[in-house]
Amino acid sequence: MALNVGDTAPDFALRGATGEEKMTFSLADQRGKKNVVIAFFPAAFTPV
């Protein structure tokens, strides 16, 4: 699925943790509240 400039990003959810606390980040939870920047770094922080 290709997106064009100005398109609304599709919803997604990511699991993560901060210390002992586990959390889920959902784009839908942020919509209309904050600006979100998504950066993808393939193989970052991995022994590739």
N, CA, C and O atoms as a Tinker XYZ file with bonds, in Angstrom:
   192  protein
     1  N      0.846000   -1.169000    0.000000    73     2
     2  CA     0.000000    0.000000    0.000000    64     1     3
     3  C      0.896000    1.236000    0.000000    63     2     4     5
     4  O      1.693000    1.419000    0.920000    81     3
     5  N      0.779000    2.053000   -0.980000    73     3     6
     6  CA     1.592000    3.263000   -1.075000    64     5     7
     7  C      0.823000    4.447000   -0.495000    63     6     8     9
     8  O     -0.394000    4.558000   -0.649000    81     7
     9  N      1.559000    5.322000    0.170000    73     7    10
    10  CA     0.980000    6.551000    0.701000    64     9    11
    11  C      1.530000    7.734000   -0.078000    63    10    12    13
    12  O      2.669000    7.717000   -0.546000    81    11
    13  N      0.716000    8.739000   -0.204000    73    11    14
    14  CA     1.134000    9.973000   -0.845000    64    13    15
    15  C      1.252000   11.065000    0.208000    63    14    16    17
    16  O      0.713000   10.943000    1.307000    81    15
    17  N      1.953000   12.120000   -0.133000    73    15    18
    18  CA     2.083000   13.253000    0.780000    64    17    19
    19  C      0.686000   13.747000    1.143000    63    18    20    21
    20  O     -0.155000   13.975000    0.275000    81    19
    21  N      0.461000   13.907000    2.443000    73    19    22
    22  CA    -0.828000   14.394000    2.916000    64    21    23
    23  C     -1.801000   13.301000    3.298000    63    22    24    25
    24  O     -2.828000   13.586000    3.914000    81    23
    25  N     -1.503000   12.031000    2.943000    73    23    26
    26  CA    -2.375000   10.915000    3.326000    64    25    27
    27  C     -2.295000   10.685000    4.827000    63    26    28    29
    28  O     -1.270000   10.956000    5.453000    81    27
    29  N     -3.370000   10.188000    5.391000    73    27    30
    30  CA    -3.379000    9.792000    6.791000    64    29    31
    31  C     -2.703000    8.439000    6.915000    63    30    32    33
    32  O     -3.007000    7.513000    6.162000    81    31
    33  N     -1.788000    8.327000    7.866000    73    31    34
    34  CA    -1.070000    7.061000    8.068000    64    33    35
    35  C     -2.031000    6.001000    8.600000    63    34    36    37
    36  O     -2.912000    6.317000    9.398000    81    35
    37  N     -1.874000    4.759000    8.172000    73    35    38
    38  CA    -2.722000    3.689000    8.711000    64    37    39
    39  C     -2.376000    3.436000   10.172000    63    38    40    41
    40  O     -1.240000    3.651000   10.594000    81    39
    41  N     -3.348000    2.983000   10.932000    73    39    42
    42  CA    -3.119000    2.715000   12.346000    64    41    43
    43  C     -2.180000    1.527000   12.522000    63    42    44    45
    44  O     -2.174000    0.596000   11.717000    81    43
    45  N     -1.395000    1.576000   13.579000    73    43    46
    46  CA    -0.538000    0.457000   13.952000    64    45    47
    47  C     -0.303000    0.524000   15.447000    63    46    48    49
    48  O     -0.523000    1.564000   16.069000    81    47
    49  N      0.138000   -0.571000   16.021000    73    47    50
    50  CA     0.465000   -0.622000   17.453000    64    49    51
    51  C      1.800000   -1.319000   17.610000    63    50    52    53
    52  O      2.085000   -2.295000   16.916000    81    51
    53  N      2.619000   -0.819000   18.523000    73    51    54
    54  CA     3.928000   -1.387000   18.804000    64    53    55
    55  C      4.037000   -1.712000   20.282000    63    54    56    57
    56  O      3.607000   -0.926000   21.126000    81    55
    57  N      4.606000   -2.861000   20.599000    73    55    58
    58  CA     4.875000   -3.210000   21.993000    64    57    59
    59  C      6.270000   -2.736000   22.344000    63    58    60    61
    60  O      7.179000   -2.780000   21.515000    81    59
    61  N      6.433000   -2.287000   23.565000    73    59    62
    62  CA     7.740000   -1.817000   24.010000    64    61    63
    63  C      7.834000   -1.893000   25.519000    63    62    64    65
    64  O      6.927000   -2.386000   26.190000    81    63
    65  N      8.927000   -1.406000   26.038000    73    63    66
    66  CA     9.128000   -1.410000   27.487000    64    65    67
    67  C     10.043000   -0.263000   27.861000    63    66    68    69
    68  O     10.970000    0.088000   27.131000    81    67
    69  N      9.758000    0.306000   29.009000    73    67    70
    70  CA    10.641000    1.295000   29.604000    64    69    71
    71  C     11.004000    0.762000   30.983000    63    70    72    73
    72  O     10.208000    0.853000   31.918000    81    71
    73  N     12.171000    0.223000   31.105000    73    71    74
    74  CA    12.555000   -0.425000   32.368000    64    73    75
    75  C     11.718000   -1.669000   32.574000    63    74    76    77
    76  O     11.689000   -2.553000   31.717000    81    75
    77  N     11.048000   -1.742000   33.688000    73    75    78
    78  CA    10.198000   -2.904000   34.000000    64    77    79
    79  C      8.779000   -2.753000   33.453000    63    78    80    81
    80  O      8.029000   -3.727000   33.398000    81    79
    81  N      8.412000   -1.541000   33.051000    73    79    82
    82  CA     7.048000   -1.282000   32.599000    64    81    83
    83  C      6.884000   -1.654000   31.129000    63    82    84    85
    84  O      7.620000   -1.168000   30.270000    81    83
    85  N      5.906000   -2.527000   30.846000    73    83    86
    86  CA     5.599000   -2.879000   29.456000    64    85    87
    87  C      4.477000   -1.973000   28.983000    63    86    88    89
    88  O      3.572000   -1.634000   29.744000    81    87
    89  N      4.548000   -1.586000   27.715000    73    87    90
    90  CA     3.574000   -0.647000   27.198000    64    89    91
    91  C      3.263000   -0.948000   25.743000    63    90    92    93
    92  O      3.988000   -1.689000   25.080000    81    91
    93  N      2.189000   -0.371000   25.260000    73    91    94
    94  CA     1.826000   -0.460000   23.856000    64    93    95
    95  C      1.630000    0.954000   23.335000    63    94    96    97
    96  O      0.911000    1.750000   23.939000    81    95
    97  N      2.265000    1.264000   22.222000    73    95    98
    98  CA     2.094000    2.549000   21.557000    64    97    99
    99  C      1.181000    2.329000   20.373000    63    98   100   101
   100  O      1.452000    1.478000   19.526000    81    99
   101  N      0.116000    3.079000   20.306000    73    99   102
   102  CA    -0.824000    2.978000   19.195000    64   101   103
   103  C     -0.926000    4.336000   18.520000    63   102   104   105
   104  O     -1.094000    5.355000   19.189000    81   103
   105  N     -0.826000    4.352000   17.208000    73   103   106
   106  CA    -0.949000    5.604000   16.482000    64   105   107
   107  C     -2.334000    6.210000   16.685000    63   106   108   109
   108  O     -2.467000    7.431000   16.770000    81   107
   109  N     -3.355000    5.381000   16.764000    73   107   110
   110  CA    -4.718000    5.880000   16.957000    64   109   111
   111  C     -4.847000    6.635000   18.280000    63   110   112   113
   112  O     -5.615000    7.593000   18.366000    81   111
   113  N     -4.109000    6.221000   19.307000    73   111   114
   114  CA    -4.160000    6.906000   20.602000    64   113   115
   115  C     -3.554000    8.303000   20.530000    63   114   116   117
   116  O     -3.907000    9.166000   21.335000    81   115
   117  N     -2.658000    8.542000   19.591000    73   115   118
   118  CA    -1.976000    9.832000   19.467000    64   117   119
   119  C     -2.656000   10.773000   18.472000    63   118   120   121
   120  O     -2.398000   11.977000   18.476000    81   119
   121  N     -3.512000   10.231000   17.633000    73   119   122
   122  CA    -4.125000   11.026000   16.569000    64   121   123
   123  C     -4.907000   12.214000   17.153000    63   122   124   125
   124  O     -5.767000   12.040000   18.017000    81   123
   125  N     -4.594000   13.407000   16.671000    73   123   126
   126  CA    -5.268000   14.613000   17.123000    64   125   127
   127  C     -4.701000   15.203000   18.405000    63   126   128   129
   128  O     -5.126000   16.280000   18.824000    81   127
   129  N     -3.741000   14.514000   19.045000    73   127   130
   130  CA    -3.157000   14.985000   20.297000    64   129   131
   131  C     -1.741000   15.510000   20.108000    63   130   132   133
   132  O     -1.395000   16.579000   20.611000    81   131
   133  N     -0.930000   14.756000   19.384000    73   131   134
   134  CA     0.480000   15.081000   19.234000    64   133   135
   135  C      0.919000   14.805000   17.800000    63   134   136   137
   136  O      0.276000   14.048000   17.073000    81   135
   137  N      2.019000   15.428000   17.411000    73   135   138
   138  CA     2.652000   15.071000   16.144000    64   137   139
   139  C      3.510000   13.842000   16.379000    63   138   140   141
   140  O      4.162000   13.725000   17.416000    81   139
   141  N      3.514000   12.930000   15.427000    73   139   142
   142  CA     4.282000   11.690000   15.545000    64   141   143
   143  C      5.242000   11.605000   14.369000    63   142   144   145
   144  O      4.843000   11.782000   13.218000    81   143
   145  N      6.511000   11.332000   14.662000    73   143   146
   146  CA     7.514000   11.119000   13.634000    64   145   147
   147  C      7.918000    9.650000   13.682000    63   146   148   149
   148  O      8.267000    9.134000   14.745000    81   147
   149  N      7.872000    8.982000   12.548000    73   147   150
   150  CA     8.224000    7.569000   12.485000    64   149   151
   151  C      9.550000    7.448000   11.745000    63   150   152   153
   152  O      9.675000    7.890000   10.603000    81   151
   153  N     10.530000    6.852000   12.398000    73   151   154
   154  CA    11.837000    6.636000   11.780000    64   153   155
   155  C     12.154000    5.142000   11.850000    63   154   156   157
   156  O     11.996000    4.512000   12.896000    81   155
   157  N     12.597000    4.590000   10.739000    73   155   158
   158  CA    12.905000    3.163000   10.673000    64   157   159
   159  C     14.367000    3.008000   10.316000    63   158   160   161
   160  O     14.828000    3.538000    9.306000    81   159
   161  N     15.095000    2.280000   11.146000    73   159   162
   162  CA    16.513000    2.029000   10.923000    64   161   163
   163  C     16.736000    0.531000   10.798000    63   162   164   165
   164  O     16.915000   -0.140000   11.814000    81   163
   165  N     16.731000   -0.015000    9.590000    73   163   166
   166  CA    16.911000   -1.457000    9.423000    64   165   167
   167  C     18.239000   -1.922000   10.025000    63   166   168   169
   168  O     19.292000   -1.336000    9.773000    81   167
   169  N     18.168000   -2.954000   10.800000    73   167   170
   170  CA    19.315000   -3.606000   11.405000    64   169   171
   171  C     20.065000   -2.725000   12.410000    63   170   172   173
   172  O     21.198000   -3.042000   12.773000    81   171
   173  N     19.457000   -1.634000   12.862000    73   171   174
   174  CA    20.105000   -0.779000   13.854000    64   173   175
   175  C     20.186000   -1.521000   15.180000    63   174   176   177
   176  O     19.241000   -2.199000   15.585000    81   175
   177  N     21.288000   -1.391000   15.828000    73   175   178
   178  CA    21.521000   -1.999000   17.146000    64   177   179
   179  C     21.470000   -3.522000   17.105000    63   178   180   181
   180  O     21.150000   -4.155000   18.111000    81   179
   181  N     21.777000   -4.112000   15.968000    73   179   182
   182  CA    21.831000   -5.561000   15.850000    64   181   183
   183  C     23.204000   -5.961000   15.311000    63   182   184   185
   184  O     23.843000   -5.190000   14.596000    81   183
   185  N     23.648000   -7.149000   15.650000    73   183   186
   186  CA    24.982000   -7.592000   15.186000    64   185   187
   187  C     24.954000   -8.138000   13.768000    63   186   188   189
   188  O     25.319000   -9.293000   13.548000    81   187
   189  N     24.530000   -7.335000   12.806000    73   187   190
   190  CA    24.443000   -7.783000   11.401000    64   189   191
   191  C     25.750000   -7.502000   10.706000    63   190   192
   192  O     25.895000   -7.799000    9.520000    81   191
